[in-house]
């Protein structure tokens, strides 16, 4: 095991590459364009692992992230976040560098794009199929038609409809994911057929659906991102198995409490994030599960051992009596994250099992 003296996010390249390969194969087998969401890893090096699977199109969640990956020669980028008109001049510049696809949810965004962005961009209208985040209500057919019509005979191209079926993340099982997917996709199909004159495509983007579903009829592209690492939430939903989780937070053990069979780790909310999960095994809310490291990676999670609570720097870990007696102050244990996207974001970088650093966008900002 590499030397660790503070919270360090460890990435298992072999697992991550396997996850990428499997999703790329699923896309290929189903005639889909895999446009993976890079907001999960935010890393140029990890992005290159996708290139090994002949991926050419990517998704990001901000203009800054698009600029970062454009520096690494990605030429086809979707910004899967409603157009921020305050960044319109950055967007206009980016459109001169890459083949850019943008999401709109309002006529005002289209108006500004037509006025300020001369270079051709692709436009996707975002649809809310039930996650109650951003996106248009699919029942608002008049507004959707007006937005499509406003793009006709302009310098920009209406590409189709995009939706993130985010409510799959709250599913309790694969069966529930399948139900949400079918209902959401039917909404998207209805829109496609209603507006067939504009030849719209359907783009979708959640990891549970893309991992579990095998019928992608009428879908053009998938934009999932979490699958590169997966996490405890995805494992509990049924998107993956625990052994598919490709990152673990290495945390020093700093204190022990024998009365409670608990330890304190150097690893809190600023390292894991504060996302929790109602765990099926322990029937309690947890902030991560505990693993032990080896030269080749880490173990399966230790039954009955989990992060019970976190504050800024502290992590309080509940252990079985057996595990408590084995773990000593000064040891380093691993925590499998509840939500890998958030853990990767707050940690701003990785170390692989050989001890080599792997870049992250936010570390780049700090330079």
Helices and strands as residue ranges (DSSP letters): E 8-11, H 13-29, E 33-34, H 44-51, E 57-60, H 63-70, E 76-82, G 85-87, H 88-95, E 99-104, H 107-116, E 122-128, E 136-137, H 141-150, E 157-163, G 166-170, H 174-194, G 196-198, E 201-204, H 207-212, E 221-222, G 226-228, H 232-237, G 242-244, E 247-257, E 262-266, H 269-272, E 277-278, E 285-286, E 289-291, E 293-294, E 297-298, E 306-310, E 314-318, H 321-326, E 332-336, H 340-347, E 350-352, E 357-358, H 361-366
